[in-house]
Amino acid sequence: MQEDKSSFIKKTEFFMTNPYQQPSADLMPEGTAGDRLLQINAPRSRDIGAGWRWFSDAWRVFKSAWGTILLALLVAWLLSMAAQFVPLLGMFLGFLIAPFLSAGLLVLLYKADEQRGPTVGDIFTPFSTHFVPLLLVGLIYLGLFIGVLIIGGVIGYLMFGDALAGMADSVAGMEQGVMPPDMAWMNIALLGLIVMALMIPVMAAFWFAPALVVMGDYGPGQALKASLVGCLRNILPMLWYSVIMVVLLVLAMIPVGLGLIVLLPVLVVTYYSSFRDIYTDTL
C-alpha cells in the first residue's frame, strides 16, 4: 500500500511539471564573458587601511601573470594613442574607447586572480559581450565632460567678466616678454579649481562604471550611480591610497625612473583590487 502511494505521488509530480519552464540552473559555462563574473553587492564602506591593502593585493595579482599584464597594458596604450590621431574625432574616440579598455583589463585581471589562464585577447572581450552598455557609458561620460566645460566657461564669464576678456592680452604680452598681472593668474587658478570641483563627481561616477557593466551586467545608468556611491563611501581609503601612490611614485623615480616600469602596471591593477574590495566579499 505504501509503495502504491509513493508511485502515485511521483506520477502526480510528473504531470504537474511545466514542460515549457526554463531550467532553474545557470547553464552558462563558468567564467564565460556573457555571465556575471562576480557576485556584485551594494558598495560597502571600507576602513582607511584599505588604501594600502589595494596595493598589496594588486602586487599579488600582478606577480601571478606579470608578462601577460604588461603586454595587455602595452596593447591598450597603443590603441588609446592610435585613437587620438584620428582626424577630428580623436578626442571623442578617446572617451568612447576608454570604457572598453578598462572593462577588458578588468576581465584579464579577474582571470589572472582566479588563475583561469588570462590572455591579451581578454581586453577585447567587452567589445563583443557588452558593446552597447559600454558605448553608452562612454557617451554619457563624454557628454558630462563637455557639460562641465560649458558650465565652467559660463561661471568664469559671469564671475570674472572683463578679467577673462583681458587674459588674451596677457597671453599676448607673455609672448613679448611682459608678464600678466597677478590677478590674471589668480583668475585662471580659481577657474581651474572650479572646473576640477565639477569634474570630481563626474569622474567618480565613471570610475567603476565599466567594471560594474562587464563584471556585474549593470546597465549604464545603474553602473554610473553605483560607481558614484562607491567612491563617496570610500573617500578616506581613497585619500590614503592617493598619499601612498604619490610616495611610491617619488621613490620609483629615484633610480632614473626604472621603478616606474613595475609601479605603473601595479597601479593599474589596484583599480581591480579596489573594485573587488568595495563591491564584493571576495578580496
WODAVEN-V51575 format. One record per backbone hydrogen bond with DSSP energy under -0.5 kcal/mol. NH is the residue of the N-H (numbers start at 1). CO is the residue of the C=O. If there is no record, write none. Layout:
nh-><NH	NH>
co-><CO	CO>
//
This chain:
nh-><5	6	7	8	9	10	11	12	13	14	15	16	17	17	19	21	27	32	35	37	38	40	41	44	50	51	52	53	54	55	55	56	57	58	59	60	61	62	63	64	65	65	66	69	70	71	72	73	74	75	76	77	78	79	80	81	82	83	84	85	85	86	89	90	93	94	95	96	97	98	99	101	102	103	104	105	106	107	108	109	110	111	112	113	114	115	116	122	123	124	125	127	128	128	129	130	134	135	136	137	138	139	140	141	142	143	144	145	146	147	148	149	150	151	152	153	154	155	156	157	158	159	160	161	161	163	164	165	166	167	168	168	170	171	172	173	174	175	176	176	177	178	179	184	185	186	187	188	189	190	191	192	193	194	195	196	197	198	199	200	201	202	203	204	205	206	207	208	209	210	212	213	214	215	216	217	218	223	224	225	226	227	228	229	230	231	232	233	234	235	238	239	240	241	242	243	244	245	246	247	248	249	250	251	252	253	254	254	255	256	257	258	259	260	260	261	262	263	264	266	267	268	269	270	271	271	272	272	273	274	275	276	277	278	279	280>
co-><1	2	3	4	5	6	7	8	9	10	11	12	13	14	17	18	25	29	32	35	215	38	279	278	47	48	49	49	50	51	52	52	53	54	55	56	57	58	59	60	61	62	63	65	66	67	68	69	70	71	72	73	74	75	76	77	78	79	80	81	82	83	87	86	89	90	91	92	93	94	95	97	98	99	100	101	102	103	104	105	106	107	108	109	110	112	111	119	120	121	122	124	124	125	125	126	130	131	132	133	134	135	136	137	138	139	140	141	142	143	144	145	146	147	148	149	150	151	152	153	154	155	156	156	157	160	161	161	162	164	164	165	166	167	168	169	170	171	172	173	174	173	177	181	181	182	183	184	185	186	187	188	189	190	191	192	193	194	195	196	197	198	199	200	201	202	203	204	206	206	208	209	210	211	212	213	212	219	220	221	222	223	224	225	226	227	228	229	231	232	234	235	236	237	238	239	240	241	242	243	244	245	246	247	248	249	250	251	251	254	253	255	252	252	257	258	259	259	260	262	263	264	265	266	267	268	268	269	269	270	271	272	273	274	275	276>
//
